[in-house]
Amino acid sequence: MSTSLIDALVERHGFAVVDDATLDAFLEANEHSLLFFAGDADRLVESADAAVILVELAKTFRGRFTPALVAKAAERSLQRRFLFNAFPAFVLMRRAGYLGAITRLLDWGDYLTEISALLQREVSDPPPFRLPDGCAIPAPAPTGRLNRDLGIDTGEWQ
């Protein structure tokens, strides 16, 4: 069910689909672009809601940005480019310049406020990637000579 709403963005509303190979040309052809990253639409119920929200945002902002669906196969690589950490996501661009990202679902009024503010922003690099709260990357365990220097008997260096 979720995927049909995502597919309707292209089939019914005529939104472009972009991927790694076509994104830069799409961005250069449009003053402002709003990229939609649906994520796993079969697993994330929010993706279908975000697809409906995208259609309504495009109507509300009447030509202030050109919406595009990011192809599923390109989502992870482009996520690394724009450094957001949750799906669904909208990334607002001015030509090839990054303006900001909105992740997860918001209240309607928050979308209007956020997008209006982002459209006024100067382009910048995406902010540094942040892990979601509660996540941490464990430090690697000491190995080799470091273990011996620390007096840890690993059976090495005998």
HELIX and SHEET records of a PDB file:
HELIX    1   1 SER A    2  GLU A   11  1                                  10    
HELIX    2   2 LEU A   23  ALA A   29  1                                   7    
HELIX    3   3 VAL A   45  THR A   60  1                                  16    
HELIX    4   4 LYS A   72  ALA A   74  5                                   3    
HELIX    5   5 GLU A   75  PHE A   82  1                                   8    
HELIX    6   6 TRP A  108  GLN A  120  1                                  13    
HELIX    7   7 GLY A  144  ASP A  149  1                                   6    
SHEET    1   A 5 ALA A  16  VAL A  18  0                                        
SHEET    2   A 5 THR A  66  VAL A  70  1                                        
SHEET    3   A 5 HIS A  32  PHE A  37  1                                        
SHEET    4   A 5 ALA A  89  ARG A  94 -1                                        
SHEET    5   A 5 GLY A  97  THR A 103 -1                                        
END                                                                             
